[in-house]
């Protein structure tokens, strides 16, 4: 991978200038038309052209850093989530409200030369990063790779400033968690407010308790429970607890599909309204996780975990 070509840079500059000019002309036209037919005093409510409209975009491509690619069968991407640069999201995964996933510190202009299908077909293959001595100081990172049936919950931050950030299949990342250039293997649970620092590796079927800080380069074994700041091992997980990690990710896929159907109909719809629109199967009428669009998913409560290998208590979110 490398920097953008001269033609790509020229096309990006001309495209942006054309888009901004068109928007400015549109605003002037609306203002002129409305002022011609509307009396407007200083303290009146803003008219349409004076509203502060959000220019937020879910998918934010960058010429140098590349573009985000979301699988067409993704479960849900919230309207206020942000994917910046070389981000790849697999099928069945969900990105929830206010989550920010950014891979904007890399050189991956080659992604604009490939179709979405070609990029997704590469699966989890990552491009080779240049040696640190040969890198531009501002372009030291890699891409963010999110596998299948993984959920990135509200207000999470995922970055790839120092290296690629790899999040495997069936991973649950709790609210307000941060993952920075780390590797999270399949069916892990990252508790709310946890921080996974650069170069850390979380092995398969591992539970990181809420508020845990995993330090740089730390390697955590498979099937273990870790907590604290800095993180320390508490004990091994039982088979039942490992099964619950699988259940957690599968349940979030169901909930995400329900949210997707709700948002397509305008949002804030009850389950009865979804049923009338055929968005929810009748067999799911008693599923609390879809009532009123709320996410009432049964989740492992790390605060109730003891050092004894007993089943971990669960609570509704």
Secondary structure, DSSP 8 states (H G I E B T S, - for coil): -----HHHHHHHHHHHHHHHHHHHHHHHHHHHHHHHH----TTS---GGGS------SEE-BTTTB--EE-TT-SEE-TT-EEEESEEE-TT-EE-TT-EEEE-SS--GGGGGS-HHHHHHTTT-------GGGS-TT-----EEE-TT-EE-TT-EEE-SSS-EEE-TT-EE-TT-EEES-EE-TT-EE-TT-EE-TT-EE-TT-EE-TT-EE-TT-EE-TTEEEETTTTEEEEE--HHHHHHHHHHHHHHHHHHHHHHHHHHTTS---HHHHHHTT-S-GGGTT-GGGGGG----EEE-GGG--SS-----EEE-
